Amino acid sequence: MAAIAVTFPAISAVPSPLYSLYQDMWGFSDAVLTEVFAVYVVALLCSLLVFGSLSDHLGRRPVLLGAIAFEALSLLLFLLSGGVAMLALARVIQGLATGVALATLSAVIVDLQPEDDPKRSGVVNGVAPLAGLAIGALGCGVLIQFAPWPTTLIFLILLAALGFAAVAVWRSPETSTMKPGARESLLPKVGLPAHLRPRFFSLLPIMIAGWALAGLYLSLGPSIASSFIEDDPYLTGAIVVTALCGTGAVVVYRLRHREPVTVIRFAAGWLAAGITINLIGLLLDLAPLALAGTLISGIGFGASALGSFGVLATLPHPDERGELFAFAYVVSYIAFSVPALIGGFASDRYGLHATALVYGSLILVVTIIAFFTAGRRHPRQDSNLRHPA
């Protein structure tokens, strides 16, 4: 299940290095680029809202198999794509599949957590998405730069990986209690049970800061990187995405034994430092300094994922897991997409460099807020969770 949880984010990251290549081939603007990026996230959010808790009712296995089938369809559309319209359609279907898969896989990983290792699910749910994003971006960048068929080969490889994933899911045990109410669960809803709200809202600033930064890197990051380095621009863009997400994955693993709530302030501090260095690198047009800032930001990004998902894993009753993780991903992906979409339009009007500076400065402000708020404990809430009425 952890390997499959890496595969879906890896597939979603593959278009990031390809965006610059598609721009060169089809001549579309930064605004159109971020629109294509955004339609994926909108589809993902709709998927989470409608199907996010479906596995609590129908079972994890059938829902995951459906997600794999839709993901495979999106890859076939990428292979056939000859323009922006087909590219956008492929991203929409990919978003629908990824939304279902992320919420379901997160619940499965918590279901399979050993009783003697209560932190494991938070570690896996933190490492898997970041490792997947890093592997997908870097693998695609390397293939674009050095292998034949730059817009084809990567999707053939991913189709084969999905075939293995389908076999693994088919042979895996069912972990859901499959409570009744599947039809009612399809009604879109955004909300949390009252007993989960204080702890969840305390995590919002760090979740917004981390995922808004990731949205910048996965949409406009390759274009920003190519403005520094003209040689090998596609590989350079992939390396930038990998530096952020790969560093984050390593950090999640290294900090796996810490209490998740104590990691939040650590995450905010490193994010603030990395963003500040990045902004200085952009101002001075120094690529090495900007890369150093990216690596430091990656430490904070990884720690924010570990802290937030680690805390979430401790909160719900098993029957609430699908719904809770769906809501968490809705918040994360709104932060991931909306600022990036605004940034794309701003880039066409004010320039990529100026947009990146303003974008980074706003994330820095949110990160500072997270430093002072995200690690707060709620003793009364913790007591209620330990001793439910």
Secondary structure as UniProt FT lines:
FT   HELIX           2..13
FT   HELIX           15..26
FT   HELIX           30..51
FT   TURN            52..54
FT   HELIX           55..58
FT   HELIX           60..80
FT   HELIX           84..111
FT   TURN            115..116
FT   TURN            118..119
FT   HELIX           120..146
FT   TURN            150..152
FT   HELIX           153..170
FT   HELIX           182..185
FT   HELIX           194..196
FT   HELIX           197..219
FT   HELIX           221..228
FT   HELIX           233..254
FT   TURN            255..257
FT   HELIX           260..284
FT   HELIX           287..313
FT   HELIX           318..320
FT   HELIX           321..350
FT   HELIX           352..373
FT   TURN            374..375
FT   HELIX           379..386
//
